Amino acid sequence: MSIAKSGSESITVHWRLEQWIPDLSPALLASLKTYHDELLKFNKTINLISVKTIPMADALHFADCILAMRVIIADIKHDEIYDFGSGNGFPGIILALLAPNLKVHLVDSDQRKAEFLKHMVAQLGLKNADVMIRPVEAFAPGSIKCAVSRAFAPLSKSLLLTRRVFAIGGTYYHLKGEEWATEIADIPTQLCSFWQPGLLAEYKLPIGEVRFAVVKTEKTQD
């Protein structure tokens, strides 16, 4: 636990991953703490996370992504994955830390956020991650086989923006809140002819009762 200042106010910042997820190695915990500290430092000048989430960032951002990425790591059939709208590095940086044999491309069109991502890749010594500064729709048609996103866009918009860049048989993982079923129901019928969506797993954070979800969509046709 530490104290951070926001304007004239002091904020109590928690760090409880070792308590919540005891099987994390000391080296991984150290890397995660470095990421946490750098995130809060850069957040003073770049809008990376909401100020309201800073005290509980260990739960709302770090534990959330660790739990979700473990689900994806157990399911993924590819050796590389794109994190669309990576921005603050969630979940791509967490994924790169948890799965060092997986190539992770951190994709964002915002130059300032991309510079933060580059800084974190260097700071953490992530040999399996790189940063791509471009909008997701700028990738070549059919060039993406696997991707993930968190807080990028509603499910329907994400699938619409990326439909052409995914290869047939490609897999797109989405980190969603408790309204995941509503988002799936809201996908237009026309889009469902290109994608097959479904729930991969639900999970709860170490604090609170809200259930979160990993939704998996597979590209079925062009």
Summary of the structure (lengths in Angstrom):
residues: 222
radius of gyration: 17.2
end to end distance: 49.8
largest distance: 54.5
contacts: 704
relative contact order: 0.13
helix: 38%
strand: 28%
